[in-house]
Amino acid sequence: MYRGLKQLQRHGLVRCRKLANGEGVYALLERDDHHLTCVLCGCSERLSICPLGARGLGLTTVLLQGFRPLFHTFEIHGICARCQHSEAASDG
């Protein structure tokens, strides 16, 4: 199964994002989802915009320089508000 998904990824039909636990999550390219992922609890929150696209920072026009992308992913790993609150409560 994973060999088939890797083939689809190489042909630019699906993309893979890695969760904090190392697990890969595959999605169709039509979905332009980007996430904030907590390294403590593993929760993943979808961003409302693509930080790399036209409505985001516009990095694609600056960085690509003739490169033809098939897909991109954008993930920020950190500590979610709930885990920060739990850490603060256990410290105090």
Secondary structure by P-SEA (a helix, b strand, c coil): caaaaaaaaaaccbbbbbccccbbbbbcccccccbbbbcccbbbbbbcccccccccccccccccccccccbbbbbbbcccaaaaaaaaaaac
